[in-house]
Amino acid sequence: QGVEAVLAKHPSDWQLAEQSARLLRQGRRWTNAVEAWNRVVEGAPDHVVAWHFLGEAQAQVGARSAAVESQSRALALRPDFVEAALALGQLYGELGRFPESIAVFDQSLKRDPKNLEALINKAVTLEAMGRRNESVPLLSRAMTEHSQSTLPCVRLGELLSSRKEYPAAVAAFEEAVRREPSNLVILQRLAGELGRADRPTQAEAVLRRAAQ
């Protein structure tokens, strides 16, 4: 409240507004953060990070179209801003603007072909578009290129499970467990997929392992 009170007395001070906006972001007070970041970009229209954080806050309050504009502004100012590109691609996907989403992720992958988030988000978008023959190979590629990460394994398992391809989903979660043997959440997910694959004995064994 102290910073906000000072800000009210100095409404044109964008640097003070940025201090307030960052505190509000940390506290996840998104509605107030939108107002504060708006003050920042009004005072400093070329502040790339401020546009990105404004878009983040707008997305959190459900203003996705406004968030698209803010992230697009950030990218226009700095085309190599990976975080803004990923956020924009995800927003397009949430709005059902799938071709635009794919285009953004492709641009990110052109800059960094191994970008894990871009690979995963593109795969999820391809699946949503019904391009199922492309989504699984892309996630498999992500698993290979990021051999220590469990995230592509989990996303592949989730995708296969949503298709009711339970044995294949089990294999993906088994690989995730191999990479991170003590992750209780992943162990529980594996047990669930084993149950769906009609392998109850193995599911029980995995749950016992998780309990230990």
PyMOL CGO cylinders between C-alpha atoms (Angstrom):
from pymol import cmd
from pymol.cgo import CYLINDER

trace = [
    CYLINDER, 0.00, 0.00, 0.00, 2.95, 2.35, 0.70, 0.3, 1, 1, 1, 1, 1, 1,
    CYLINDER, 2.95, 2.35, 0.70, 4.23, 2.27, -2.87, 0.3, 1, 1, 1, 1, 1, 1,
    CYLINDER, 4.23, 2.27, -2.87, 0.73, 2.62, -4.28, 0.3, 1, 1, 1, 1, 1, 1,
    CYLINDER, 0.73, 2.62, -4.28, 0.05, 5.62, -2.08, 0.3, 1, 1, 1, 1, 1, 1,
    CYLINDER, 0.05, 5.62, -2.08, 3.23, 7.31, -3.29, 0.3, 1, 1, 1, 1, 1, 1,
    CYLINDER, 3.23, 7.31, -3.29, 2.31, 6.37, -6.88, 0.3, 1, 1, 1, 1, 1, 1,
    CYLINDER, 2.31, 6.37, -6.88, -1.05, 8.10, -6.50, 0.3, 1, 1, 1, 1, 1, 1,
    CYLINDER, -1.05, 8.10, -6.50, 0.81, 11.33, -5.68, 0.3, 1, 1, 1, 1, 1, 1,
    CYLINDER, 0.81, 11.33, -5.68, 3.13, 10.93, -8.69, 0.3, 1, 1, 1, 1, 1, 1,
    CYLINDER, 3.13, 10.93, -8.69, 0.97, 9.43, -11.46, 0.3, 1, 1, 1, 1, 1, 1,
    CYLINDER, 0.97, 9.43, -11.46, 3.37, 10.40, -14.25, 0.3, 1, 1, 1, 1, 1, 1,
    CYLINDER, 3.37, 10.40, -14.25, 6.41, 8.72, -12.69, 0.3, 1, 1, 1, 1, 1, 1,
    CYLINDER, 6.41, 8.72, -12.69, 6.62, 5.51, -14.76, 0.3, 1, 1, 1, 1, 1, 1,
    CYLINDER, 6.62, 5.51, -14.76, 9.70, 4.24, -12.88, 0.3, 1, 1, 1, 1, 1, 1,
    CYLINDER, 9.70, 4.24, -12.88, 7.77, 4.41, -9.62, 0.3, 1, 1, 1, 1, 1, 1,
    CYLINDER, 7.77, 4.41, -9.62, 4.86, 2.70, -11.37, 0.3, 1, 1, 1, 1, 1, 1,
    CYLINDER, 4.86, 2.70, -11.37, 7.23, -0.08, -12.42, 0.3, 1, 1, 1, 1, 1, 1,
    CYLINDER, 7.23, -0.08, -12.42, 8.31, -0.66, -8.80, 0.3, 1, 1, 1, 1, 1, 1,
    CYLINDER, 8.31, -0.66, -8.80, 4.65, -0.95, -7.84, 0.3, 1, 1, 1, 1, 1, 1,
    CYLINDER, 4.65, -0.95, -7.84, 3.87, -3.22, -10.81, 0.3, 1, 1, 1, 1, 1, 1,
    CYLINDER, 3.87, -3.22, -10.81, 6.68, -5.62, -9.93, 0.3, 1, 1, 1, 1, 1, 1,
    CYLINDER, 6.68, -5.62, -9.93, 5.49, -5.84, -6.32, 0.3, 1, 1, 1, 1, 1, 1,
    CYLINDER, 5.49, -5.84, -6.32, 1.92, -6.46, -7.48, 0.3, 1, 1, 1, 1, 1, 1,
    CYLINDER, 1.92, -6.46, -7.48, 3.17, -9.15, -9.87, 0.3, 1, 1, 1, 1, 1, 1,
    CYLINDER, 3.17, -9.15, -9.87, 5.03, -10.89, -7.06, 0.3, 1, 1, 1, 1, 1, 1,
    CYLINDER, 5.03, -10.89, -7.06, 1.85, -10.79, -4.98, 0.3, 1, 1, 1, 1, 1, 1,
    CYLINDER, 1.85, -10.79, -4.98, -0.22, -12.04, -7.93, 0.3, 1, 1, 1, 1, 1, 1,
    CYLINDER, -0.22, -12.04, -7.93, -2.52, -9.05, -7.63, 0.3, 1, 1, 1, 1, 1, 1,
    CYLINDER, -2.52, -9.05, -7.63, -3.21, -9.14, -11.33, 0.3, 1, 1, 1, 1, 1, 1,
    CYLINDER, -3.21, -9.14, -11.33, -5.99, -6.54, -11.65, 0.3, 1, 1, 1, 1, 1, 1,
    CYLINDER, -5.99, -6.54, -11.65, -3.88, -3.90, -9.93, 0.3, 1, 1, 1, 1, 1, 1,
    CYLINDER, -3.88, -3.90, -9.93, -0.83, -5.06, -11.87, 0.3, 1, 1, 1, 1, 1, 1,
    CYLINDER, -0.83, -5.06, -11.87, -2.62, -4.40, -15.18, 0.3, 1, 1, 1, 1, 1, 1,
    CYLINDER, -2.62, -4.40, -15.18, -3.25, -0.81, -14.11, 0.3, 1, 1, 1, 1, 1, 1,
    CYLINDER, -3.25, -0.81, -14.11, 0.33, -0.34, -12.94, 0.3, 1, 1, 1, 1, 1, 1,
    CYLINDER, 0.33, -0.34, -12.94, 1.94, -1.84, -16.05, 0.3, 1, 1, 1, 1, 1, 1,
    CYLINDER, 1.94, -1.84, -16.05, -0.35, 0.32, -18.20, 0.3, 1, 1, 1, 1, 1, 1,
    CYLINDER, -0.35, 0.32, -18.20, 1.11, 3.36, -16.47, 0.3, 1, 1, 1, 1, 1, 1,
    CYLINDER, 1.11, 3.36, -16.47, 4.61, 2.08, -17.20, 0.3, 1, 1, 1, 1, 1, 1,
    CYLINDER, 4.61, 2.08, -17.20, 4.04, 1.62, -20.94, 0.3, 1, 1, 1, 1, 1, 1,
    CYLINDER, 4.04, 1.62, -20.94, 2.27, 4.98, -21.15, 0.3, 1, 1, 1, 1, 1, 1,
    CYLINDER, 2.27, 4.98, -21.15, 5.38, 6.62, -19.72, 0.3, 1, 1, 1, 1, 1, 1,
    CYLINDER, 5.38, 6.62, -19.72, 7.89, 4.36, -21.46, 0.3, 1, 1, 1, 1, 1, 1,
    CYLINDER, 7.89, 4.36, -21.46, 6.30, 2.99, -24.66, 0.3, 1, 1, 1, 1, 1, 1,
    CYLINDER, 6.30, 2.99, -24.66, 9.52, 1.21, -25.69, 0.3, 1, 1, 1, 1, 1, 1,
    CYLINDER, 9.52, 1.21, -25.69, 9.83, -0.73, -22.42, 0.3, 1, 1, 1, 1, 1, 1,
    CYLINDER, 9.83, -0.73, -22.42, 9.84, -4.27, -23.83, 0.3, 1, 1, 1, 1, 1, 1,
    CYLINDER, 9.84, -4.27, -23.83, 9.62, -6.14, -20.54, 0.3, 1, 1, 1, 1, 1, 1,
    CYLINDER, 9.62, -6.14, -20.54, 6.78, -3.93, -19.34, 0.3, 1, 1, 1, 1, 1, 1,
    CYLINDER, 6.78, -3.93, -19.34, 4.70, -4.84, -22.41, 0.3, 1, 1, 1, 1, 1, 1,
    CYLINDER, 4.70, -4.84, -22.41, 5.40, -8.52, -21.75, 0.3, 1, 1, 1, 1, 1, 1,
    CYLINDER, 5.40, -8.52, -21.75, 4.43, -8.29, -18.08, 0.3, 1, 1, 1, 1, 1, 1,
    CYLINDER, 4.43, -8.29, -18.08, 1.35, -6.24, -18.98, 0.3, 1, 1, 1, 1, 1, 1,
    CYLINDER, 1.35, -6.24, -18.98, 0.33, -9.05, -21.33, 0.3, 1, 1, 1, 1, 1, 1,
    CYLINDER, 0.33, -9.05, -21.33, 0.93, -11.61, -18.60, 0.3, 1, 1, 1, 1, 1, 1,
    CYLINDER, 0.93, -11.61, -18.60, -1.29, -9.69, -16.16, 0.3, 1, 1, 1, 1, 1, 1,
    CYLINDER, -1.29, -9.69, -16.16, -4.00, -9.16, -18.78, 0.3, 1, 1, 1, 1, 1, 1,
    CYLINDER, -4.00, -9.16, -18.78, -4.03, -12.89, -19.54, 0.3, 1, 1, 1, 1, 1, 1,
    CYLINDER, -4.03, -12.89, -19.54, -4.38, -13.65, -15.83, 0.3, 1, 1, 1, 1, 1, 1,
    CYLINDER, -4.38, -13.65, -15.83, -7.51, -11.51, -15.56, 0.3, 1, 1, 1, 1, 1, 1,
    CYLINDER, -7.51, -11.51, -15.56, -8.99, -13.07, -18.72, 0.3, 1, 1, 1, 1, 1, 1,
    CYLINDER, -8.99, -13.07, -18.72, -8.33, -10.18, -21.10, 0.3, 1, 1, 1, 1, 1, 1,
    CYLINDER, -8.33, -10.18, -21.10, -6.72, -12.42, -23.73, 0.3, 1, 1, 1, 1, 1, 1,
    CYLINDER, -6.72, -12.42, -23.73, -7.26, -10.16, -26.74, 0.3, 1, 1, 1, 1, 1, 1,
    CYLINDER, -7.26, -10.16, -26.74, -5.60, -7.27, -24.91, 0.3, 1, 1, 1, 1, 1, 1,
    CYLINDER, -5.60, -7.27, -24.91, -2.82, -9.64, -23.84, 0.3, 1, 1, 1, 1, 1, 1,
    CYLINDER, -2.82, -9.64, -23.84, -2.23, -10.59, -27.49, 0.3, 1, 1, 1, 1, 1, 1,
    CYLINDER, -2.23, -10.59, -27.49, -1.77, -6.91, -28.34, 0.3, 1, 1, 1, 1, 1, 1,
    CYLINDER, -1.77, -6.91, -28.34, 0.68, -6.40, -25.48, 0.3, 1, 1, 1, 1, 1, 1,
    CYLINDER, 0.68, -6.40, -25.48, 2.80, -9.46, -26.26, 0.3, 1, 1, 1, 1, 1, 1,
    CYLINDER, 2.80, -9.46, -26.26, 2.76, -8.53, -29.95, 0.3, 1, 1, 1, 1, 1, 1,
    CYLINDER, 2.76, -8.53, -29.95, 4.02, -5.07, -29.02, 0.3, 1, 1, 1, 1, 1, 1,
    CYLINDER, 4.02, -5.07, -29.02, 6.83, -6.63, -26.98, 0.3, 1, 1, 1, 1, 1, 1,
    CYLINDER, 6.83, -6.63, -26.98, 7.81, -8.82, -29.94, 0.3, 1, 1, 1, 1, 1, 1,
    CYLINDER, 7.81, -8.82, -29.94, 7.66, -5.93, -32.36, 0.3, 1, 1, 1, 1, 1, 1,
    CYLINDER, 7.66, -5.93, -32.36, 10.14, -4.09, -30.16, 0.3, 1, 1, 1, 1, 1, 1,
    CYLINDER, 10.14, -4.09, -30.16, 12.37, -7.14, -29.68, 0.3, 1, 1, 1, 1, 1, 1,
    CYLINDER, 12.37, -7.14, -29.68, 11.74, -9.99, -32.15, 0.3, 1, 1, 1, 1, 1, 1,
    CYLINDER, 11.74, -9.99, -32.15, 14.07, -12.37, -30.27, 0.3, 1, 1, 1, 1, 1, 1,
    CYLINDER, 14.07, -12.37, -30.27, 12.13, -12.04, -26.97, 0.3, 1, 1, 1, 1, 1, 1,
    CYLINDER, 12.13, -12.04, -26.97, 11.49, -15.74, -26.40, 0.3, 1, 1, 1, 1, 1, 1,
    CYLINDER, 11.49, -15.74, -26.40, 9.21, -15.38, -23.36, 0.3, 1, 1, 1, 1, 1, 1,
    CYLINDER, 9.21, -15.38, -23.36, 6.91, -12.97, -25.21, 0.3, 1, 1, 1, 1, 1, 1,
    CYLINDER, 6.91, -12.97, -25.21, 6.80, -15.27, -28.26, 0.3, 1, 1, 1, 1, 1, 1,
    CYLINDER, 6.80, -15.27, -28.26, 5.87, -18.29, -26.16, 0.3, 1, 1, 1, 1, 1, 1,
    CYLINDER, 5.87, -18.29, -26.16, 3.20, -16.33, -24.30, 0.3, 1, 1, 1, 1, 1, 1,
    CYLINDER, 3.20, -16.33, -24.30, 1.77, -15.01, -27.58, 0.3, 1, 1, 1, 1, 1, 1,
    CYLINDER, 1.77, -15.01, -27.58, 1.68, -18.46, -29.15, 0.3, 1, 1, 1, 1, 1, 1,
    CYLINDER, 1.68, -18.46, -29.15, -0.12, -19.85, -26.13, 0.3, 1, 1, 1, 1, 1, 1,
    CYLINDER, -0.12, -19.85, -26.13, -2.64, -17.00, -26.18, 0.3, 1, 1, 1, 1, 1, 1,
    CYLINDER, -2.64, -17.00, -26.18, -3.39, -17.60, -29.85, 0.3, 1, 1, 1, 1, 1, 1,
    CYLINDER, -3.39, -17.60, -29.85, -3.98, -21.27, -29.02, 0.3, 1, 1, 1, 1, 1, 1,
    CYLINDER, -3.98, -21.27, -29.02, -6.34, -20.42, -26.16, 0.3, 1, 1, 1, 1, 1, 1,
    CYLINDER, -6.34, -20.42, -26.16, -8.28, -18.14, -28.53, 0.3, 1, 1, 1, 1, 1, 1,
    CYLINDER, -8.28, -18.14, -28.53, -8.52, -20.91, -31.13, 0.3, 1, 1, 1, 1, 1, 1,
    CYLINDER, -8.52, -20.91, -31.13, -6.28, -18.99, -33.53, 0.3, 1, 1, 1, 1, 1, 1,
    CYLINDER, -6.28, -18.99, -33.53, -4.23, -22.10, -34.22, 0.3, 1, 1, 1, 1, 1, 1,
    CYLINDER, -4.23, -22.10, -34.22, -2.43, -21.15, -37.47, 0.3, 1, 1, 1, 1, 1, 1,
    CYLINDER, -2.43, -21.15, -37.47, -1.16, -17.96, -35.83, 0.3, 1, 1, 1, 1, 1, 1,
    CYLINDER, -1.16, -17.96, -35.83, -0.09, -19.98, -32.80, 0.3, 1, 1, 1, 1, 1, 1,
    CYLINDER, -0.09, -19.98, -32.80, 1.89, -22.40, -34.97, 0.3, 1, 1, 1, 1, 1, 1,
    CYLINDER, 1.89, -22.40, -34.97, 3.50, -19.50, -36.85, 0.3, 1, 1, 1, 1, 1, 1,
    CYLINDER, 3.50, -19.50, -36.85, 4.76, -17.96, -33.61, 0.3, 1, 1, 1, 1, 1, 1,
    CYLINDER, 4.76, -17.96, -33.61, 6.15, -21.25, -32.32, 0.3, 1, 1, 1, 1, 1, 1,
    CYLINDER, 6.15, -21.25, -32.32, 7.81, -21.92, -35.70, 0.3, 1, 1, 1, 1, 1, 1,
    CYLINDER, 7.81, -21.92, -35.70, 9.47, -18.52, -35.51, 0.3, 1, 1, 1, 1, 1, 1,
    CYLINDER, 9.47, -18.52, -35.51, 10.79, -19.36, -32.05, 0.3, 1, 1, 1, 1, 1, 1,
    CYLINDER, 10.79, -19.36, -32.05, 12.05, -22.73, -33.26, 0.3, 1, 1, 1, 1, 1, 1,
    CYLINDER, 12.05, -22.73, -33.26, 13.77, -21.07, -36.20, 0.3, 1, 1, 1, 1, 1, 1,
    CYLINDER, 13.77, -21.07, -36.20, 15.78, -19.05, -33.69, 0.3, 1, 1, 1, 1, 1, 1,
    CYLINDER, 15.78, -19.05, -33.69, 16.27, -21.97, -31.30, 0.3, 1, 1, 1, 1, 1, 1,
    CYLINDER, 16.27, -21.97, -31.30, 15.39, -25.39, -32.82, 0.3, 1, 1, 1, 1, 1, 1,
    CYLINDER, 15.39, -25.39, -32.82, 15.64, -27.11, -29.42, 0.3, 1, 1, 1, 1, 1, 1,
    CYLINDER, 15.64, -27.11, -29.42, 13.45, -24.71, -27.44, 0.3, 1, 1, 1, 1, 1, 1,
    CYLINDER, 13.45, -24.71, -27.44, 11.56, -27.12, -25.19, 0.3, 1, 1, 1, 1, 1, 1,
    CYLINDER, 11.56, -27.12, -25.19, 8.50, -24.97, -24.50, 0.3, 1, 1, 1, 1, 1, 1,
    CYLINDER, 8.50, -24.97, -24.50, 8.09, -24.12, -28.18, 0.3, 1, 1, 1, 1, 1, 1,
    CYLINDER, 8.09, -24.12, -28.18, 8.33, -27.79, -29.16, 0.3, 1, 1, 1, 1, 1, 1,
    CYLINDER, 8.33, -27.79, -29.16, 5.78, -28.86, -26.54, 0.3, 1, 1, 1, 1, 1, 1,
    CYLINDER, 5.78, -28.86, -26.54, 3.35, -26.00, -27.19, 0.3, 1, 1, 1, 1, 1, 1,
    CYLINDER, 3.35, -26.00, -27.19, 3.52, -26.52, -30.94, 0.3, 1, 1, 1, 1, 1, 1,
    CYLINDER, 3.52, -26.52, -30.94, 2.77, -30.23, -30.45, 0.3, 1, 1, 1, 1, 1, 1,
    CYLINDER, 2.77, -30.23, -30.45, -0.21, -29.46, -28.21, 0.3, 1, 1, 1, 1, 1, 1,
    CYLINDER, -0.21, -29.46, -28.21, -1.51, -26.96, -30.76, 0.3, 1, 1, 1, 1, 1, 1,
    CYLINDER, -1.51, -26.96, -30.76, -1.09, -29.44, -33.63, 0.3, 1, 1, 1, 1, 1, 1,
    CYLINDER, -1.09, -29.44, -33.63, -3.10, -31.98, -31.63, 0.3, 1, 1, 1, 1, 1, 1,
    CYLINDER, -3.10, -31.98, -31.63, -5.85, -29.41, -31.04, 0.3, 1, 1, 1, 1, 1, 1,
    CYLINDER, -5.85, -29.41, -31.04, -5.92, -28.76, -34.80, 0.3, 1, 1, 1, 1, 1, 1,
    CYLINDER, -5.92, -28.76, -34.80, -6.43, -32.47, -35.47, 0.3, 1, 1, 1, 1, 1, 1,
    CYLINDER, -6.43, -32.47, -35.47, -2.94, -32.88, -36.98, 0.3, 1, 1, 1, 1, 1, 1,
    CYLINDER, -2.94, -32.88, -36.98, -2.35, -35.98, -34.86, 0.3, 1, 1, 1, 1, 1, 1,
    CYLINDER, -2.35, -35.98, -34.86, 0.26, -37.48, -37.14, 0.3, 1, 1, 1, 1, 1, 1,
    CYLINDER, 0.26, -37.48, -37.14, 2.53, -34.50, -36.39, 0.3, 1, 1, 1, 1, 1, 1,
    CYLINDER, 2.53, -34.50, -36.39, 2.05, -33.95, -32.65, 0.3, 1, 1, 1, 1, 1, 1,
    CYLINDER, 2.05, -33.95, -32.65, 3.44, -37.24, -31.30, 0.3, 1, 1, 1, 1, 1, 1,
    CYLINDER, 3.44, -37.24, -31.30, 6.63, -37.17, -33.43, 0.3, 1, 1, 1, 1, 1, 1,
    CYLINDER, 6.63, -37.17, -33.43, 7.29, -33.61, -32.25, 0.3, 1, 1, 1, 1, 1, 1,
    CYLINDER, 7.29, -33.61, -32.25, 6.97, -34.61, -28.60, 0.3, 1, 1, 1, 1, 1, 1,
    CYLINDER, 6.97, -34.61, -28.60, 9.16, -37.65, -29.24, 0.3, 1, 1, 1, 1, 1, 1,
    CYLINDER, 9.16, -37.65, -29.24, 11.75, -35.30, -30.72, 0.3, 1, 1, 1, 1, 1, 1,
    CYLINDER, 11.75, -35.30, -30.72, 11.51, -33.12, -27.62, 0.3, 1, 1, 1, 1, 1, 1,
    CYLINDER, 11.51, -33.12, -27.62, 12.08, -36.19, -25.44, 0.3, 1, 1, 1, 1, 1, 1,
    CYLINDER, 12.08, -36.19, -25.44, 15.21, -37.08, -27.42, 0.3, 1, 1, 1, 1, 1, 1,
    CYLINDER, 15.21, -37.08, -27.42, 16.64, -33.57, -27.51, 0.3, 1, 1, 1, 1, 1, 1,
    CYLINDER, 16.64, -33.57, -27.51, 15.96, -32.98, -23.80, 0.3, 1, 1, 1, 1, 1, 1,
    CYLINDER, 15.96, -32.98, -23.80, 16.99, -36.33, -22.40, 0.3, 1, 1, 1, 1, 1, 1,
    CYLINDER, 16.99, -36.33, -22.40, 17.03, -35.17, -18.78, 0.3, 1, 1, 1, 1, 1, 1,
    CYLINDER, 17.03, -35.17, -18.78, 13.65, -33.42, -18.74, 0.3, 1, 1, 1, 1, 1, 1,
    CYLINDER, 13.65, -33.42, -18.74, 10.47, -35.15, -17.65, 0.3, 1, 1, 1, 1, 1, 1,
    CYLINDER, 10.47, -35.15, -17.65, 8.20, -32.50, -19.18, 0.3, 1, 1, 1, 1, 1, 1,
    CYLINDER, 8.20, -32.50, -19.18, 8.06, -33.82, -22.77, 0.3, 1, 1, 1, 1, 1, 1,
    CYLINDER, 8.06, -33.82, -22.77, 7.48, -37.35, -21.42, 0.3, 1, 1, 1, 1, 1, 1,
    CYLINDER, 7.48, -37.35, -21.42, 4.57, -36.17, -19.28, 0.3, 1, 1, 1, 1, 1, 1,
    CYLINDER, 4.57, -36.17, -19.28, 3.03, -34.13, -22.09, 0.3, 1, 1, 1, 1, 1, 1,
    CYLINDER, 3.03, -34.13, -22.09, 3.32, -37.07, -24.47, 0.3, 1, 1, 1, 1, 1, 1,
    CYLINDER, 3.32, -37.07, -24.47, 1.75, -39.37, -21.87, 0.3, 1, 1, 1, 1, 1, 1,
    CYLINDER, 1.75, -39.37, -21.87, -1.12, -36.94, -21.36, 0.3, 1, 1, 1, 1, 1, 1,
    CYLINDER, -1.12, -36.94, -21.36, -1.71, -36.62, -25.09, 0.3, 1, 1, 1, 1, 1, 1,
    CYLINDER, -1.71, -36.62, -25.09, -1.71, -40.38, -25.64, 0.3, 1, 1, 1, 1, 1, 1,
    CYLINDER, -1.71, -40.38, -25.64, -3.99, -40.92, -22.65, 0.3, 1, 1, 1, 1, 1, 1,
    CYLINDER, -3.99, -40.92, -22.65, -6.46, -38.38, -24.05, 0.3, 1, 1, 1, 1, 1, 1,
    CYLINDER, -6.46, -38.38, -24.05, -6.55, -40.55, -27.19, 0.3, 1, 1, 1, 1, 1, 1,
    CYLINDER, -6.55, -40.55, -27.19, -7.16, -43.61, -24.99, 0.3, 1, 1, 1, 1, 1, 1,
    CYLINDER, -7.16, -43.61, -24.99, -3.85, -45.07, -26.17, 0.3, 1, 1, 1, 1, 1, 1,
    CYLINDER, -3.85, -45.07, -26.17, -3.07, -46.26, -22.67, 0.3, 1, 1, 1, 1, 1, 1,
    CYLINDER, -3.07, -46.26, -22.67, -0.18, -48.71, -23.29, 0.3, 1, 1, 1, 1, 1, 1,
    CYLINDER, -0.18, -48.71, -23.29, 1.72, -45.99, -25.16, 0.3, 1, 1, 1, 1, 1, 1,
    CYLINDER, 1.72, -45.99, -25.16, 0.87, -43.49, -22.42, 0.3, 1, 1, 1, 1, 1, 1,
    CYLINDER, 0.87, -43.49, -22.42, 2.28, -45.94, -19.86, 0.3, 1, 1, 1, 1, 1, 1,
    CYLINDER, 2.28, -45.94, -19.86, 5.56, -46.09, -21.80, 0.3, 1, 1, 1, 1, 1, 1,
    CYLINDER, 5.56, -46.09, -21.80, 5.84, -42.29, -21.80, 0.3, 1, 1, 1, 1, 1, 1,
    CYLINDER, 5.84, -42.29, -21.80, 5.23, -42.05, -18.05, 0.3, 1, 1, 1, 1, 1, 1,
    CYLINDER, 5.23, -42.05, -18.05, 7.65, -44.92, -17.43, 0.3, 1, 1, 1, 1, 1, 1,
    CYLINDER, 7.65, -44.92, -17.43, 10.34, -42.90, -19.20, 0.3, 1, 1, 1, 1, 1, 1,
    CYLINDER, 10.34, -42.90, -19.20, 9.44, -39.88, -17.05, 0.3, 1, 1, 1, 1, 1, 1,
    CYLINDER, 9.44, -39.88, -17.05, 9.86, -42.01, -13.92, 0.3, 1, 1, 1, 1, 1, 1,
    CYLINDER, 9.86, -42.01, -13.92, 13.19, -43.33, -15.21, 0.3, 1, 1, 1, 1, 1, 1,
    CYLINDER, 13.19, -43.33, -15.21, 14.36, -39.74, -15.53, 0.3, 1, 1, 1, 1, 1, 1,
    CYLINDER, 14.36, -39.74, -15.53, 13.02, -38.64, -12.14, 0.3, 1, 1, 1, 1, 1, 1,
    CYLINDER, 13.02, -38.64, -12.14, 12.49, -41.76, -9.97, 0.3, 1, 1, 1, 1, 1, 1,
    CYLINDER, 12.49, -41.76, -9.97, 11.45, -39.94, -6.79, 0.3, 1, 1, 1, 1, 1, 1,
    CYLINDER, 11.45, -39.94, -6.79, 8.80, -37.64, -8.32, 0.3, 1, 1, 1, 1, 1, 1,
    CYLINDER, 8.80, -37.64, -8.32, 5.61, -38.64, -6.50, 0.3, 1, 1, 1, 1, 1, 1,
    CYLINDER, 5.61, -38.64, -6.50, 3.29, -36.86, -8.91, 0.3, 1, 1, 1, 1, 1, 1,
    CYLINDER, 3.29, -36.86, -8.91, 4.74, -38.71, -11.90, 0.3, 1, 1, 1, 1, 1, 1,
    CYLINDER, 4.74, -38.71, -11.90, 4.61, -42.03, -10.05, 0.3, 1, 1, 1, 1, 1, 1,
    CYLINDER, 4.61, -42.03, -10.05, 0.92, -41.44, -9.32, 0.3, 1, 1, 1, 1, 1, 1,
    CYLINDER, 0.92, -41.44, -9.32, 0.29, -40.55, -12.96, 0.3, 1, 1, 1, 1, 1, 1,
    CYLINDER, 0.29, -40.55, -12.96, 2.04, -43.74, -14.05, 0.3, 1, 1, 1, 1, 1, 1,
    CYLINDER, 2.04, -43.74, -14.05, -0.09, -45.78, -11.66, 0.3, 1, 1, 1, 1, 1, 1,
    CYLINDER, -0.09, -45.78, -11.66, -3.22, -44.19, -13.12, 0.3, 1, 1, 1, 1, 1, 1,
    CYLINDER, -3.22, -44.19, -13.12, -2.21, -45.04, -16.68, 0.3, 1, 1, 1, 1, 1, 1,
    CYLINDER, -2.21, -45.04, -16.68, -1.34, -48.60, -15.68, 0.3, 1, 1, 1, 1, 1, 1,
    CYLINDER, -1.34, -48.60, -15.68, -4.83, -48.92, -14.24, 0.3, 1, 1, 1, 1, 1, 1,
    CYLINDER, -4.83, -48.92, -14.24, -6.36, -47.63, -17.46, 0.3, 1, 1, 1, 1, 1, 1,
    CYLINDER, -6.36, -47.63, -17.46, -4.20, -50.07, -19.42, 0.3, 1, 1, 1, 1, 1, 1,
    CYLINDER, -4.20, -50.07, -19.42, -5.71, -52.90, -17.34, 0.3, 1, 1, 1, 1, 1, 1,
    CYLINDER, -5.71, -52.90, -17.34, -2.48, -53.62, -15.49, 0.3, 1, 1, 1, 1, 1, 1,
    CYLINDER, -2.48, -53.62, -15.49, -3.73, -53.34, -11.87, 0.3, 1, 1, 1, 1, 1, 1,
    CYLINDER, -3.73, -53.34, -11.87, -0.95, -55.40, -10.28, 0.3, 1, 1, 1, 1, 1, 1,
    CYLINDER, -0.95, -55.40, -10.28, 1.74, -53.11, -11.68, 0.3, 1, 1, 1, 1, 1, 1,
    CYLINDER, 1.74, -53.11, -11.68, -0.33, -50.06, -10.75, 0.3, 1, 1, 1, 1, 1, 1,
    CYLINDER, -0.33, -50.06, -10.75, -0.45, -51.24, -7.14, 0.3, 1, 1, 1, 1, 1, 1,
    CYLINDER, -0.45, -51.24, -7.14, 3.29, -51.85, -7.15, 0.3, 1, 1, 1, 1, 1, 1,
    CYLINDER, 3.29, -51.85, -7.15, 3.96, -48.31, -8.37, 0.3, 1, 1, 1, 1, 1, 1,
    CYLINDER, 3.96, -48.31, -8.37, 1.67, -46.86, -5.70, 0.3, 1, 1, 1, 1, 1, 1,
    CYLINDER, 1.67, -46.86, -5.70, 3.49, -48.88, -3.02, 0.3, 1, 1, 1, 1, 1, 1,
    CYLINDER, 3.49, -48.88, -3.02, 6.75, -47.50, -4.32, 0.3, 1, 1, 1, 1, 1, 1,
    CYLINDER, 6.75, -47.50, -4.32, 5.33, -43.98, -4.13, 0.3, 1, 1, 1, 1, 1, 1,
    CYLINDER, 5.33, -43.98, -4.13, 4.19, -44.57, -0.56, 0.3, 1, 1, 1, 1, 1, 1,
    CYLINDER, 4.19, -44.57, -0.56, 7.67, -45.72, 0.42, 0.3, 1, 1, 1, 1, 1, 1,
]
cmd.load_cgo(trace, "trace")
